[in-house]
Amino acid sequence: MAAIWAGIDAGKTHHHCVVIDESGRRLLSRRVANDEPEILELLADVLALGDEVTWGIDLADGGAALAIAVLLNNDQLVHYISGRAIHRASESYRGEGKTDAKDAAVIADQVRIRRDLHPLHAGDATVTDLKLLTGRRTDMVADRTRTVNRLRAQLTSVLPGLERALDLTNTGPLTLLTGYQTPAAIRRIGAKRLQTWLRNRHVVRADRLAEIAVQAAERQHTSLPGEKLAAELVHTLAREVMSLNQQVAELDKVIETRFRQHHAFDVITSMPGLGVILGAEFLAATGGDMTVFGTADRLAGFGGVAPVPRDSGKISGNLRRPRRYNRRLQRVFYISALFSIRHCDESRRFYDRKRGEGKRHTQAVLALARRRVNVLWALLRDGRRYELTPPSPLAA
């Protein structure tokens, strides 16, 4: 027996596995349930076909989590290859049809011939938790954004002047809308009593908020159609946004507590612009193991902040934005660069220099993000915190 390659087209309820030898001949093709006994049985049958097995799979989590865990727990070498790569590679194979068996065979063959695929490893427990927590936070923030947009639309149908004047992401205006929504109700209570009502609910700058609300109400004496029902919906939506705000704040505390348990917490958060949440998202997106990328250039490429060449014939030096990259990681690099411009003089000077060279705002921020990847890479490599002046090398 010799080396063989096994490809798994992963699914939610079932997987399809195809095993090939060094000539590409199929040795096994089987559909298995996403269930531990069946996966273990498949593993035993595949191991009986060859001395050395290399596995490939098109998912790295979700429905493939159980299969990956079983394989890694049994000391198997598993490579990840993206679904996009499989789709493009399958176009070069015979036949136009698409089946799970064909995809699994393409995965196995790609693992056989490619040398640039990343092996999967048992994840750090802290990083795994941060992936789950930051993913949950992303969903909650998206829910909050949708609810705020619905609240704005509903308030516009009651009192458009007040909708324009309020920042509905803040607690004070949301508290106001849980009690008063219509212009008539706001006029009846008046500025002084509304101010007292807000202060009793611990609203900051209640006097200014009450004044804004009464001024908006005084400018509208027309009752709009459906005002009563719309006001009730405004009340409900305002409470939903406040509840989501509280849930996000509580989740942020959990993320910080878990993030502090990671050995790179002090290194990552020492970087200007990388706070607790962005730092946790950086770990969740990269897995925390920089050796997987090999160089800072590959990390920058994975994060979408490094341009890629597009040369052909006599045309050279033609760069364009990458199309395949981790959107989540690019957001971390970009947002942290924006924050660093506000709070770090070095970043501000770099940004201003790029703007002076004629780059647009987004281009200058991406250039800064690319430079910061090099710094963060060096910090993680050396295990040291960020300092404005790097330490001098020791004399030989």
C-alpha positions, 0 to 999 in steps of 0.5 A, spaced: 500 500 500 502 507 498 500 514 499 492 516 498 488 522 498 481 523 501 476 529 499 470 530 503 465 534 500 462 537 507 454 538 508 450 539 514 447 532 514 451 528 510 458 528 507 461 525 501 468 522 501 472 520 495 479 516 495 484 516 490 491 513 489 497 517 486 494 516 479 488 519 480 484 512 480 478 512 485 479 507 490 472 509 494 466 513 494 461 514 499 456 518 502 456 518 510 451 521 515 454 527 519 454 522 525 460 520 529 460 512 528 459 513 521 465 518 520 469 513 524 467 507 520 469 511 514 476 513 517 477 505 518 475 503 511 480 509 508 486 507 513 485 500 510 486 502 503 493 506 504 499 507 508 499 514 508 492 518 508 492 526 506 485 529 507 482 535 504 475 538 506 471 544 503 469 547 510 473 549 516 467 549 521 460 549 521 457 542 519 464 540 518 466 541 525 465 534 527 468 530 521 474 535 522 475 534 530 474 526 529 480 526 524 484 531 528 483 526 534 486 520 530 492 524 528 490 525 521 493 530 516 487 535 514 487 540 509 482 546 508 481 548 501 475 553 500 469 552 496 470 558 491 477 554 489 473 547 488 468 551 484 473 554 479 478 547 479 472 543 477 471 547 471 478 544 468 475 537 470 471 533 464 464 534 465 459 539 466 455 536 471 455 538 479 455 532 484 457 531 491 461 525 488 465 530 483 466 535 488 469 530 493 473 527 487 476 534 485 478 536 493 482 529 493 485 531 487 487 538 488 490 536 495 494 531 491 497 536 486 497 542 490 503 544 495 500 551 498 494 548 502 494 550 509 493 544 514 488 544 519 490 544 527 486 543 533 484 550 535 486 554 541 480 553 546 480 561 547 480 562 540 474 558 539 470 561 544 472 568 541 470 566 534 463 564 537 462 570 541 465 575 536 460 572 531 454 572 535 456 580 537 456 581 529 449 578 528 447 582 534 450 589 532 446 587 525 440 586 528 440 592 532 442 596 526 436 593 522 431 595 528 434 602 529 432 603 521 425 601 522 425 605 528 427 611 524 422 609 519 416 609 524 418 615 527 418 619 521 411 617 520 409 620 526 414 626 528 419 627 522 422 633 525 424 629 532 427 623 527 432 628 524 434 631 531 435 625 535 441 620 535 437 614 536 443 610 537 444 613 544 440 611 550 437 618 552 433 619 545 431 612 546 428 613 553 424 619 551 421 615 545 419 609 550 414 615 554 413 620 548 412 619 541 407 624 538 407 632 538 401 633 542 403 628 547 410 632 548 407 639 548 402 637 553 408 635 558 412 641 556 419 642 557 420 642 564 416 636 566 419 632 560 426 634 563 424 631 570 421 625 567 428 624 563 432 625 569 428 620 573 430 615 568 438 617 569 438 621 562 444 625 561 443 632 559 436 631 560 435 639 559 437 639 552 434 633 550 427 636 553 428 642 549 429 639 542 423 634 543 419 640 545 421 644 539 420 639 534 413 638 537 411 645 537 413 645 529 408 640 528 401 641 529 398 636 524 396 629 526 398 624 521 394 618 519 395 612 523 399 616 528 396 612 534 398 605 532 405 608 529 407 611 536 406 604 539 410 601 534 415 607 536 415 605 543 416 597 542 422 598 537 425 603 542 425 598 547 428 593 543 434 597 541 435 599 548 435 591 550 439 590 544 444 595 547 444 592 553 445 585 550 451 587 546 454 591 552 454 584 556 457 580 551 462 585 550 464 584 557 464 576 556 469 577 550 474 582 554 474 577 560 475 571 555 480 575 550 484 577 557 486 569 558 489 569 551 497 570 551 497 575 546 492 580 549 497 585 552 501 585 545 495 586 541 491 591 545 498 595 545 497 597 538 494 603 537 487 603 534 486 595 536 482 595 542 478 589 546 473 588 540 477 589 534 483 585 537 478 579 539 476 579 532 483 579 529 484 573 533 478 570 531 479 571 524 486 569 524 486 563 529 492 566 533 497 562 530 502 567 525 506 561 523 500 559 518 501 565 514 509 565 514 510 572 513 507 579 514 505 579 506 501 573 506 497 576 512 496 582 509 494 579 503 489 574 507 486 581 510 485 584 503 490 590 505 495 588 500 494 590 492 495 584 487 499 585 481 495 584 474 501 584 469 500 581 462 505 582 456 508 589 456 504 591 461 508 591 468 507 594 475 499 594 474 496 593 481 489 592 483 485 591 489 484 583 491 478 579 490 479 574 495 480 575 502 477 575 509 472 581 509 472 580 517 479 581 517 480 587 512 474 590 517 479 589 523 485 592 519 481 598 516 477 600 522 483 600 527 487 604 522 482 609 522 482 609 530 489 610 530 489 616 525 485 619 531 489 617 537 496 616 534 501 622 531 505 617 527 499 614 524 496 621 523 503 623 519 503 617 515 496 618 513 497 626 511 503 624 507 499 619 503 494 624 502 499 629 500 502 624 495 495 624 491 491 618 494 484 618 496 482 617 503 480 610 502 487 609 499 491 612 504 487 608 510 489 602 506 496 604 506 496 605 513 493 599 514 498 595 510 504 598 514 501 596 521 500 589 519 508 589 518 508 592 525 503 587 528 506 581 525 513 583 528 510 584 535 507 578 535 513 574 532 517 577 538 512 577 543 513 584 545 508 590 546 508 596 542 513 602 543 513 608 539 521 608 539 523 600 538 528 597 542 535 598 540 538 591 538 543 588 543 550 589 541 554 582 539 
